[in-house]
Amino acid sequence: MDFNVKKLASDAGVFFTRAVQFTEEKLGQAEKTELDPHLENLITRADGTKNWTEKILRQTEVLLQPNPSARIEEFIYDKLDKKLPSRTTNAELLGQYMLEAANEFGPGTPYGSTLITVGEYQKQLGGAEREFLHTSAVNFLSPLRNFLEGDWRTISKERRLLENRRLDLDICKARLKKAKQAEAKAAAAPDFQETRPRNYVLSASASAAEHELRVAQTEFDRQAEVTRLLLEGISSTHLNHLRCLQDFAEAQATYYAQCHHYMQDLQRELNRYSCQNIITKYIGLLVITSSAAVCPNPVSSTFLSGPTSPGATVSSSSGQRPSTLTMEQTQLPVTGTRKAKVLYDYDAHDSSELSLLADELITVHTVPGMDPDWLIGERGNEKGKVPVTYLELLS
């Protein structure tokens, strides 16, 4: 216990002496040992690396998780070294709500079937987002946190130790300077009446100060070398963060590509539903029209009852004509038939679409009620939907 009290008193004395030296340096009343310029540059670069890494880390966390409460929860679980529970993404939750709504409205209704289609794709978007968040956390956020919580703490500890060694060195320099001045003053005015001349005592004090200075200088140089080696390791940290940044950009590109692919598929699904509804609508209209055409006229039936009626032949021939509908009668009405030049190659995704080759000429027209982003294209006997953005309409 006595040893601990002495050590505590000694540490308090050292701390007070360093505080006095630091204050005098700030006030310009004491000399300060300057660090090597190369070491100063390394310290400046390390400080910039730490500050920008913190900013990039915080903003990336905001990008990946905009909800502050969720970020706090993730921080607490990380500090407690526990696994974070799986959290449903917003897109997945939206998709689930759409599916539940479709079951209530009726999956067979147009609205219900569309809700099911869109809901399934929303859940796929949510799954892609979940994978992106996981990949970004492992490949990008974790290395940045490891640097700030591991390497940077070690560097900061050694830098504080270097600062203490520098303060001790400057204290020894000031102590030696005072001892030299007192020795020179005593030598200039000796007191021969003393049994032990002061210059002898002062000389011994100066020798002790010189010894302390040499020890302090050795410790300072050793700590400066250790700190320099750690700071030079910042270059390898930059290389590691560069690889992590490339992984993050690749994960981001993959995520957005998946989202684009899912949305294209969703648009095709919705367009196919729209075209099917239009075709069903017009076919139903034509069936009603053709049924009215083949319905017998009560007046003409009286003429058909007579075998020698001159209109019998005409009635039979007119009754056979509408009984078999030709392909021309069942085609959808078209508007604005014109030529178009294909700008890019296009591969049909299903049988309702027409594949295109760049620079070829095709005939296009539209169907009332059709999606404005699509046209009906014809090339010889081939016919199908084509995207407007792949065409240049000719006058």
PyMOL commands that set and color helices and strands:
alter all, ss='L'
color gray80, all
select helices_A, chain A and resi 2-26+37-64+68-79+90-105+110-188+198-232+234-294+298-304+312-320+327-330+388-390
alter helices_A, ss='H'
color red, helices_A
select strands_A, chain A and resi 335-342+361-366+374-379+382-387+391-393
alter strands_A, ss='S'
color yellow, strands_A
deselect
rebuild
show_as cartoon
